[in-house]
């Protein structure tokens, strides 16, 4: 088991990465489960695959699980589910010193974390991420949010978990599309600041996705350590360091909005294509070599993720997609910063991007054969 500290000032916690953590979860959570009753928020898919394991682990150690089982998908990150889940926690008489367990992917982690942030002005929660995407990215760092009609993750809070348990065994039951979606966040860390890790992904990514246990542990632990260092330096995204983690997300969120935050385009798929677009736009502006941008596209496409905007078959133009971006939560004084690239492993924040140029670029990509 790899143990990665997240050194948040005053609120440090650990991310534990290894196979077989779920059956041993009570031991890992020792001192945090204060009462017999334990509230657990999950979705129907995760409950079907792992509910019995968690139920047994808790009951064998004298706890009674209280389940809230929600529909899977981005639509669950809504005002209605937020209100209903907070009311459910209040019915259970959850106190500020109690821990709520988030058992699921990024949607469940975001919703549970936000509920915990606002319940009685803040109670604790434990992340047990069950997707590759959540294990390497969304479960670490304390960003919690829901979606609104205006856009993705526009209502939320920074609220750090008390512990993250990343059980690699759960990846064995993950659908291939979800596993691939998570890979977008794996390769992101190579693109934004670690060219050697991007090369590692080119060499080992397919084998890791194919089930190699040692490669999976290395990839998850490596990415968690990289994110932990960034979060410790810039917890609230104030200096710009943490903003680099948004590589691919500004383009990606616009694509998610255009497809209705639906299963037509998973979050990781949108981020993967968003990173391709960020690289190609960087090359268009002369910031990085075109060959490097195409290297990014080639690897993402070869691994099985979307690498062509025209391939999505969207019925819109670049202006519409750029319009979605204007609802981005990173808007600052009427301008939208973009994470662009000077090269592979050399991300930076560009605060002087012309949205008209973005729309023209997207029109070009929409009409280009993938």
KESE-118247 format. One line per field, with one value per residue (C-alpha): residue number from 1; x, y, z. Coordinates in Angstrom, 3 decimals. Last residue first. Layout:
REM KESE-118247
sekol = [NUM, ...]
px = [X, ...]
py = [Y, ...]
pz = [Z, ...]
END
This chain:
REM KESE-118247
sekol = [370, 369, 368, 367, 366, 365, 364, 363, 362, 361, 360, 359, 358, 357, 356, 355, 354, 353, 352, 351, 350, 349, 348, 347, 346, 345, 344, 343, 342, 341, 340, 339, 338, 337, 336, 335, 334, 333, 332, 331, 330, 329, 328, 327, 326, 325, 324, 323, 322, 321, 320, 319, 318, 317, 316, 315, 314, 313, 312, 311, 310, 309, 308, 307, 306, 305, 304, 303, 302, 301, 300, 299, 298, 297, 296, 295, 294, 293, 292, 291, 290, 289, 288, 287, 286, 285, 284, 283, 282, 281, 280, 279, 278, 277, 276, 275, 274, 273, 272, 271, 270, 269, 268, 267, 266, 265, 264, 263, 262, 261, 260, 259, 258, 257, 256, 255, 254, 253, 252, 251, 250, 249, 248, 247, 246, 245, 244, 243, 242, 241, 240, 239, 238, 237, 236, 235, 234, 233, 232, 231, 230, 229, 228, 227, 226, 225, 224, 223, 222, 221, 220, 219, 218, 217, 216, 215, 214, 213, 212, 211, 210, 209, 208, 207, 206, 205, 204, 203, 202, 201, 200, 199, 198, 197, 196, 195, 194, 193, 192, 191, 190, 189, 188, 187, 186, 185, 184, 183, 182, 181, 180, 179, 178, 177, 176, 175, 174, 173, 172, 171, 170, 169, 168, 167, 166, 165, 164, 163, 162, 161, 160, 159, 158, 157, 156, 155, 154, 153, 152, 151, 150, 149, 148, 147, 146, 145, 144, 143, 142, 141, 140, 139, 138, 137, 136, 135, 134, 133, 132, 131, 130, 129, 128, 127, 126, 125, 124, 123, 122, 121, 120, 119, 118, 117, 116, 115, 114, 113, 112, 111, 110, 109, 108, 107, 106, 105, 104, 103, 102, 101, 100, 99, 98, 97, 96, 95, 94, 93, 92, 91, 90, 89, 88, 87, 86, 85, 84, 83, 82, 81, 80, 79, 78, 77, 76, 75, 74, 73, 72, 71, 70, 69, 68, 67, 66, 65, 64, 63, 62, 61, 60, 59, 58, 57, 56, 55, 54, 53, 52, 51, 50, 49, 48, 47, 46, 45, 44, 43, 42, 41, 40, 39, 38, 37, 36, 35, 34, 33, 32, 31, 30, 29, 28, 27, 26, 25, 24, 23, 22, 21, 20, 19, 18, 17, 16, 15, 14, 13, 12, 11, 10, 9, 8, 7, 6, 5, 4, 3, 2, 1]
px = [-10.441, -11.595, -11.514, -14.785, -15.369, -11.672, -11.755, -14.930, -13.244, -10.315, -12.686, -14.532, -11.236, -10.149, -13.362, -12.680, -9.354, -7.009, -5.053, -5.029, -2.801, -1.999, 0.944, 1.590, 5.063, 5.061, 4.597, 5.318, 4.627, 1.132, -2.193, -4.366, -6.900, -7.878, -11.338, -11.813, -14.760, -13.111, -12.240, -14.062, -12.814, -16.369, -16.963, -20.206, -18.352, -17.132, -20.583, -20.405, -17.184, -19.072, -21.838, -19.337, -17.494, -20.555, -23.302, -24.788, -22.075, -20.962, -18.382, -15.828, -15.438, -13.834, -11.178, -9.119, -11.820, -10.319, -9.235, -5.585, -4.504, -6.591, -5.033, -1.558, -2.025, -3.598, -0.702, 1.868, -0.131, 0.438, 4.133, 4.431, 2.658, 5.459, 4.376, 3.373, 2.898, -0.727, -1.957, 0.352, -1.301, -4.704, -3.667, -2.476, -5.581, -7.765, -6.048, -6.408, -10.120, -10.493, -9.191, -11.194, -14.418, -13.711, -12.972, -16.296, -18.282, -19.790, -23.125, -23.647, -25.105, -23.892, -26.239, -24.037, -23.298, -22.557, -20.144, -18.359, -18.027, -16.732, -14.050, -12.713, -12.296, -11.267, -8.366, -5.766, -7.697, -4.918, -2.917, -5.272, -3.551, -0.440, -2.341, -1.670, -5.251, -6.482, -7.828, -5.312, -2.300, 0.949, -0.594, -2.906, 0.024, 2.014, -1.043, -1.745, 1.688, 1.513, -1.935, -0.642, 2.307, 0.204, -2.424, 0.094, 2.359, -0.545, -1.912, 1.492, 1.930, -1.534, -1.306, -4.983, -5.279, -5.413, -1.862, -0.796, -2.299, -0.674, 2.807, 4.951, 2.956, 2.109, 5.778, 6.481, 3.832, 5.539, 8.862, 7.195, 6.046, 4.250, 0.909, 1.124, 2.315, -0.314, -3.008, -2.105, -3.760, -6.747, -7.566, -7.088, -10.228, -12.375, -10.642, -11.684, -15.225, -15.407, -13.998, -16.679, -15.223, -15.389, -11.611, -11.104, -12.573, -9.453, -7.345, -8.820, -8.228, -9.003, -9.019, -9.086, -10.396, -11.794, -11.059, -13.846, -13.475, -17.033, -19.658, -21.967, -20.659, -19.484, -20.734, -22.825, -25.755, -28.363, -26.586, -23.954, -22.941, -19.667, -16.783, -13.074, -11.243, -7.863, -7.995, -11.098, -11.279, -7.870, -6.146, -8.732, -11.727, -10.707, -9.807, -13.268, -14.337, -13.225, -13.607, -13.569, -14.190, -16.282, -16.308, -18.958, -19.217, -21.492, -24.191, -24.224, -22.653, -19.288, -20.595, -23.248, -20.545, -18.289, -21.104, -22.069, -18.510, -17.532, -20.702, -20.132, -16.398, -16.773, -18.268, -18.408, -18.567, -18.618, -20.019, -17.898, -19.215, -17.809, -20.295, -23.209, -25.343, -28.843, -29.900, -32.785, -30.212, -28.273, -31.455, -32.220, -28.729, -29.272, -32.628, -31.278, -28.196, -30.246, -32.631, -29.888, -28.098, -24.972, -27.114, -27.439, -23.716, -24.319, -25.337, -28.716, -28.482, -28.226, -28.317, -27.297, -27.199, -24.587, -24.789, -21.449, -20.182, -17.010, -18.507, -21.357, -19.050, -16.956, -20.052, -21.913, -18.826, -18.390, -22.142, -22.296, -19.390, -20.736, -24.457, -23.776, -21.318, -23.861, -26.767, -24.894, -23.217, -23.675, -22.823, -24.001, -22.469, -24.566, -22.729, -21.096, -17.618, -16.413, -13.253, -11.057, -10.196, -11.061, -8.305, -9.418, -13.020, -12.046, -10.375, -12.775, -12.521, -8.708, -8.074, -5.669, -3.597, -3.552, -3.936, -4.434, -3.617, -4.802, -3.534, -6.059, -4.168, -2.208, -2.970, -0.160, -1.697, 0.282, 0.604, 0.479, 1.238, 0.000]
py = [13.559, 15.433, 19.184, 21.137, 21.276, 21.985, 25.047, 26.337, 25.775, 27.959, 30.722, 30.578, 30.715, 33.688, 35.506, 34.546, 36.403, 34.868, 37.199, 35.462, 32.582, 30.193, 27.888, 24.256, 22.976, 19.162, 18.766, 22.168, 25.849, 24.746, 26.415, 26.679, 29.358, 32.403, 33.836, 37.582, 39.601, 40.627, 36.983, 34.038, 30.849, 29.682, 29.169, 30.722, 32.459, 29.032, 28.081, 31.011, 29.663, 26.504, 28.527, 30.688, 27.630, 26.282, 23.881, 20.502, 18.359, 15.220, 14.266, 13.318, 16.954, 17.667, 15.004, 13.243, 11.259, 8.521, 5.044, 4.882, 5.618, 8.809, 10.176, 9.238, 10.704, 13.924, 14.615, 13.815, 16.112, 18.988, 18.162, 18.147, 21.502, 22.943, 25.005, 28.634, 29.535, 30.555, 27.603, 25.337, 26.487, 25.957, 22.431, 21.675, 23.137, 21.256, 17.959, 18.704, 19.407, 16.113, 14.297, 16.532, 15.773, 12.035, 12.313, 14.026, 11.489, 12.536, 11.136, 10.041, 13.460, 16.848, 18.301, 17.613, 21.323, 21.700, 18.763, 20.257, 23.597, 21.771, 20.122, 23.318, 24.875, 21.531, 20.623, 21.792, 22.744, 21.344, 24.413, 26.447, 24.897, 26.963, 30.176, 31.827, 31.790, 28.286, 27.703, 25.058, 26.561, 24.991, 22.021, 21.483, 21.358, 18.900, 16.709, 16.705, 15.321, 12.769, 11.660, 11.326, 9.148, 6.993, 6.357, 5.626, 3.452, 1.433, 0.876, -0.111, -2.695, -4.158, -4.568, -4.547, -3.596, 0.079, -0.217, -2.049, 0.669, 3.464, 1.944, 3.418, 6.545, 6.988, 6.816, 9.478, 11.667, 10.919, 12.152, 15.336, 16.204, 19.520, 19.945, 17.186, 14.468, 15.268, 15.227, 11.634, 10.293, 12.656, 11.420, 7.849, 8.198, 8.255, 5.121, 3.315, 4.626, 3.358, -0.014, -0.529, -0.616, -3.994, -4.521, -0.880, -1.708, -3.722, -0.553, 0.548, 4.296, 5.177, 8.945, 10.394, 13.451, 15.015, 18.669, 21.174, 23.885, 24.827, 24.495, 26.112, 26.600, 23.009, 22.753, 25.413, 27.810, 25.054, 24.151, 21.559, 20.667, 21.218, 19.955, 20.720, 19.297, 18.369, 14.655, 12.666, 14.438, 13.442, 10.066, 8.007, 9.906, 9.383, 5.736, 5.135, 3.816, 6.650, 6.039, 9.626, 10.189, 13.078, 15.480, 18.026, 21.679, 24.619, 22.352, 20.552, 22.941, 21.314, 17.800, 18.261, 19.657, 16.663, 14.202, 15.817, 16.068, 12.563, 11.041, 12.741, 12.006, 8.293, 6.258, 5.626, 8.975, 8.228, 10.767, 11.357, 12.698, 15.611, 18.111, 15.866, 13.609, 13.364, 10.679, 12.953, 15.726, 13.464, 12.781, 16.506, 17.157, 14.415, 15.788, 19.330, 18.284, 15.905, 18.704, 21.277, 18.891, 16.710, 13.651, 14.790, 14.067, 10.320, 7.442, 7.412, 7.662, 5.146, 6.646, 3.865, 3.769, 1.235, -0.233, -0.640, -3.376, -4.361, -7.265, -4.926, -2.393, -4.801, -6.780, -3.718, -2.513, -5.831, -6.109, -2.640, -3.252, -4.107, -3.394, -0.407, 1.015, 0.830, 2.183, 5.195, 5.925, 7.906, 6.154, 7.236, 5.156, 4.219, 2.681, 5.984, 7.494, 6.294, 8.422, 6.769, 3.821, 4.569, 2.324, -0.457, 0.059, -0.040, -3.456, -5.125, -1.944, -1.675, -4.791, -3.384, -0.324, 3.460, 5.326, 9.084, 10.742, 13.869, 17.255, 19.827, 22.628, 23.617, 21.096, 18.571, 15.814, 12.733, 9.825, 6.252, 3.478, 0.000]
pz = [-37.308, -40.404, -39.787, -39.862, -36.109, -35.524, -37.798, -36.139, -32.759, -33.832, -34.947, -31.609, -29.692, -31.798, -30.887, -27.263, -27.380, -24.804, -22.534, -19.167, -20.296, -17.445, -18.099, -18.936, -19.768, -19.517, -23.262, -24.780, -24.192, -23.288, -22.506, -19.391, -20.294, -18.230, -18.946, -18.852, -17.546, -14.302, -13.604, -15.181, -13.500, -12.740, -16.474, -17.713, -20.560, -21.663, -22.918, -25.316, -26.785, -27.696, -29.349, -31.238, -32.485, -34.264, -33.297, -34.216, -32.670, -34.498, -31.872, -34.538, -35.612, -32.241, -32.781, -30.114, -28.334, -26.120, -27.231, -26.135, -29.689, -29.783, -26.606, -27.805, -31.284, -30.031, -27.644, -30.343, -32.651, -30.251, -30.063, -33.859, -34.051, -31.933, -28.905, -28.323, -31.979, -31.475, -33.549, -31.524, -28.296, -29.931, -30.865, -27.330, -25.698, -28.201, -27.428, -23.718, -24.179, -26.051, -22.985, -20.638, -22.520, -22.434, -18.722, -18.084, -20.096, -23.418, -24.595, -20.988, -20.332, -19.154, -21.795, -24.831, -25.320, -21.610, -21.670, -24.674, -22.884, -19.812, -21.927, -23.501, -20.066, -18.567, -20.834, -18.303, -15.160, -12.968, -14.001, -11.789, -8.794, -9.442, -10.172, -6.824, -5.566, -6.373, -2.836, -1.749, -3.539, -2.295, -0.489, -3.481, -5.917, -3.803, -3.256, -7.008, -7.831, -5.015, -6.180, -9.734, -8.751, -6.412, -9.099, -11.862, -9.704, -8.308, -11.800, -13.169, -10.415, -10.979, -14.774, -15.785, -19.457, -18.519, -17.218, -20.362, -22.563, -20.568, -20.333, -23.112, -23.984, -20.313, -19.332, -21.983, -20.318, -17.004, -18.382, -19.635, -16.129, -15.637, -17.367, -19.940, -17.615, -15.013, -17.680, -18.631, -15.490, -15.684, -19.182, -17.978, -15.905, -19.026, -20.235, -17.055, -17.410, -21.013, -19.982, -17.332, -13.802, -12.069, -11.936, -10.953, -7.554, -6.715, -6.774, -3.461, -3.128, 0.488, 1.046, 4.560, 6.395, 3.228, 2.398, 1.822, -0.829, -1.674, -4.375, -6.885, -10.450, -10.834, -14.426, -16.118, -16.150, -15.722, -12.469, -11.555, -8.008, -6.196, -4.093, -4.493, -1.487, -2.922, -3.564, -4.518, -7.913, -9.242, -9.374, -7.511, -8.879, -12.494, -11.891, -10.501, -7.094, -4.838, -1.086, 0.209, 3.894, 5.187, 8.112, 9.113, 8.128, 8.763, 10.263, 6.897, 4.379, 3.737, 4.272, 1.585, -0.713, -0.069, -0.626, -3.941, -5.233, -4.119, -5.565, -8.924, -8.910, -8.507, -5.700, -1.975, -0.168, 3.564, 6.034, 9.127, 12.431, 14.453, 13.035, 13.912, 11.725, 13.161, 10.655, 9.638, 9.126, 6.771, 4.777, 4.623, 3.262, 0.688, -0.461, -0.766, -2.743, -4.887, -5.869, -6.437, -8.780, -8.987, -9.755, -13.368, -13.769, -13.808, -11.567, -9.795, -6.005, -3.157, 0.333, 2.678, 6.461, 7.545, 11.048, 12.774, 15.092, 13.257, 11.336, 10.392, 8.757, 6.684, 5.699, 4.434, 2.563, 0.772, 0.112, -1.420, -3.780, -7.251, -6.905, -4.651, -7.163, -9.975, -7.919, -6.642, -3.308, -0.090, 3.173, 6.622, 9.455, 12.509, 15.452, 16.272, 16.297, 12.894, 12.683, 15.311, 13.078, 9.446, 8.084, 10.437, 9.360, 5.672, 5.761, 3.300, 1.161, 1.173, -0.914, -3.514, -2.692, -2.405, 0.877, 0.648, 3.938, 5.719, 6.843, 8.087, 9.873, 6.772, 4.029, 3.830, 1.728, 2.749, 0.299, 1.600, -0.891, 0.000]
END
